[in-house]
Amino acid sequence: MLTNTEDPAVRERLEAARRRFPEAAPLLDAFQQRAEPFRFRLESPGIEFQAQEPVEGRPNRATLKLFRVEDGPQKGRGVVLFYKLSQVPYSRDRLAYGICMIDASGPEADEIPEWLFFATSGFHPDARPRRLRQAFTFSVPD
């Protein structure tokens, strides 16, 4: 479930995400329908969801970022980036755990639960999605 959908800015950005990423509609629906708590990150200029389930008694920093590849052979493909923000104040660094590409027809039905569980676990190695790629040849936008 998204914990901040009462915020009009969140609803507006979610609708914009649906228009921009129609192939990601099942993922956007899952954020609102599943039990795992996530928060839409308004402080990010992009489309990002942060897991809210604590991990070992600490806040969960696992974040999923939805974006499109802007150049190269994968140009136009939808991507989900799994990352954590740096804990260093004022740092813009991200620790990337990998990406999953979204097919034009949308994610496979069993992929979305894997993605959400991976984030809810705080990116535990045993919860890695089966199609997670840790090497990719494109830039990740801010």
N, C-alpha and C positions, 0 to 999 in steps of 0.2 A: 504494500500500500504506500502511496505517497503521503507523507505526513504534513505537507504544506500546500495541498491543493485548494485550500480556502483563500489563498492569496491570489488576487486577480492577475498579478503579473505572472504567476506560475501558470495559471490557466491560459493566459494569452501566449506564453512561450510554448506551451505544450501544443496548442492548436497550430502555431507556426511550424513546430517540429513535424506534426502530422502532414502538413502541406509539403514541406521540404523533403521529407523522408517517408513517402507512402509505403515503401517496402519494409519499414521498421514499425508499422502499426501494431503488429502482434507484441513487439517488445514494449512499446509505449502502453498498450493495454495491460500487459503483465505487471508493470510498475504500479498500476492502479488497482488491479484485481487480486494480486497474490498477497499472502500474509506477511512476507518479509518487508520490514519498514525501510523506506528510502526517502530521501529529501531531494527535491529539485534544487540545484545550486544556482540561485539567482546571481550570486557574486561572480559567476563565470559568464563570459560573453557567449559561450557556446551552449550546447545541450548536454548537461551533465547531471548525473544522479549519484548521490553519496549514500552508501549503506549506513543504517542507523543502529543495527544490532551490535551491542558491545562485543568485543573479542577479548576474552580473558580479563574481564573487568575494566577494560580501557575503551575509549571511544574508537569506533571503526572509521578508518580513513579511506577505505576502499571506495573508489569512484569509477563509474562507467561514463565514458564520453562518446557521444554519437557524432560522427562527422562524415564528410565526403572527401575522398582523395581528390586533390586539386591538380595534380600533374602526373605525367608518366603513363606507363601502360595500364595502370589500374584507375586512371582518371574517371571520376564519376561514381565509383563504387562506394557504397555505404560501409562504414567501419564502426566497430565498437572497440574503444581503447579501454583497457583495464589499468588503472594507475592509482598511485597515492601521491598526495601533495607533500612537499618537503615539510619537515617540522621546524626548519630554520626560519625565524621570523623574517618577513620581507623577501624571502626567496621565491623565485618563480619556477624552481626546479620541480620536476615530476619524476617519480620512480615508476617506470612503465613495467608492467608484468606481461604485456603482450596485447595482441589484437585478435579479433575475429571479424572476418569479412562477412558482409550481408549480401546474399544473392539478390538479384533483381526481383525474384519471386518471394523474397522474404526469408527469414531464418527458418531452419527446420524446426518442427514442433518440439523436439526434445532438446534443442539448443538453449532456448530461453531459460528453462529451469536451471540448467548448468551454469549459465552466466550469472543469474541472480544468486545462486548458492555460492559460487566462487567469491562474489563480492561480500555476501553476508558472512562468509567464513573468514573474511579479512585477507583473502587470497591465499588460503592454505594450499600448500603444494598438492595435497591429496585431492583437492577439489577442482583442479585445473580442468577447464573445458577441453573436450577431445580435439577440437579444431583450433585451439589457441596457437597463434604464431608469435614467436618471440623475435623474429627477424623480418623486417619489411623495408621496402625501398622508397618510401614516400615520407613526406614531412607531416607532422601532427600540428594542426593549427592551435593557437592559444585559446 
